[in-house]
C-alpha cells in the first residue's frame, strides 16, 4: 500500500482524470481542449510533456486541492492503485472550458449592429479605430 501522493502511478493518474472530467476513456480527453486549460488553472508545469506524462502532475494537484476526494473519507487512498469506485469529483471543473467573448467577436458584433443602422455605436467605433466603420462595410460589399 502506497499512501504517498508523490508516488502516484500513471494508471492511477488517468483514473483521477477520468473521474474529474466524467469521461469513460482517456482517449476522449484532448491535450489542447482539456488538459492544458486545467494545468494552467492549477498552475502545473506541463511544458514538453505528452498526454500520458502530463496526467500525473495534473492528477496530483486535483487531489491536493480537493477537486477529487475519496468517497470514504475515513480510508486512506492507495495512490499506486486507485479505482474509480474509491474516488469522486467534489468540485466542478467544467467552468474552465466555457468560451468567453473575445475582443474580435465583440468588434464583429458591433460592426454588424452598425450595419443594422445603429449610428451611436458607429461613432464609438470610429473613435476607437480611427476610421469610419461604414467605409469598411461599403468597401467589402
N, C-alpha and C positions, 0 to 999 in steps of 0.2 A: 504494500500500500504506500503510495507516494502522495504525501499531503502538502508538498511544496509546490506552489503555483509556478515557480520558475522552471520546474522540471516537467512542464506540460508536454504531452506528445502531440504530434501533428494530427493524429486521428481525433484526439480529444478537442483540439482547437477547431477542427472542422465541425464537430458536433455542436460546439458552443455557437459557432456562426450560423449553423442550420437552425438552431432554436431561436436565436436572436432575430434572424431575418424571416423566420417562419416559412422555410422552403424545405422541399423533400430531398433535394440533391444539391451537392456543392457545384455541380455543373450549371445550375441556374443562377449562380452569383457571378457578376461581372466585376472585373477589376476597376474599370472606369466609373461604372454607374453605382456600384455597391460598396466595394471595399475601400477605395481611395477616399470617398467622402467621409466614411466612418473613421478611417485612420486620421484624417485631417481634423475632424471634430474632437477625437480623443487625444490628439497631439501625439500620435505614434509615428515613429520614423519607419517608413517602408520603402524608401527610395532604393531602386535597384533590386528589389525583391520580386519574385514571381508570385502568382496567385496562391500557391500552396505554402510558400515561405511566409507571406505576409499574414496568413491566417493565425499563426501562433502569437505574435505580439498584439494583434487586434483582440483576439480571444482573451488573452491575459488581462488586457485593460478593461474589457467588458465585464469580466468577473470582478476585478478590483473596484471598479466604480459602481457596481451594483446593478448593471443593466441585465445581467443574467445571474440568478441566485439558485441555490439548491431548493428543491421542493420541500425537503425536510430539513429545517434549519438546525436541528439537533445533531444531525450526522455531518461529518466532515467528508468532503469530496476526495476521491482518489483522482488526482489530476492527470495521472497516466492513463486512465481508462474511464472516461466519463461517458455515461449512457444518456440517451435522450430523456428517458423517464426519470432521471435523477435531478434534472435542472428545469428551470422555467424562465421565461423572459419577463422581467419585472417592469422595465421601462420601455416605452415605445420609441424605436429609432427610425420609424418611417417618416417622421417630420423632417429628417435630414435630406430627404430626397424630393421635397416639394420645390418645384421650379419657381423662382421669383421673377417678377417682371424686370427685365434688364433695361438699360437706358435706350438701346437701339429699338426695342419693341415699343417703348413709350413714345419715341420720336415718330415711329411709323404710325402709331395710333393718332398722334397729334396731326400729322400730315393728312391722314385720312379725314379727320374732323375738319381740317381747313378746307379740304376738297368738298366737304358737305356744305360749306358756306358759313362756318363759324369764324367771323373776322377778328374777334378779340383774341383768340388763340394765335392767329396768324401774326398779329403784332408782336406777341411774346416770342414766337419762333423767329421772326425777322430780327428781333433784338439779340437773341441768343446765338443765332447762326451767322449774322452779318450779311445775309442776303435774303431776298424775298422767296419764300417757300412757293408762292404761286408761280414764280418764274420757273422753278424746277419742275412743277407739275405741268406747266404748259410745254416745256421742252421735251418731256417724256411722252406726251401724247401726240 
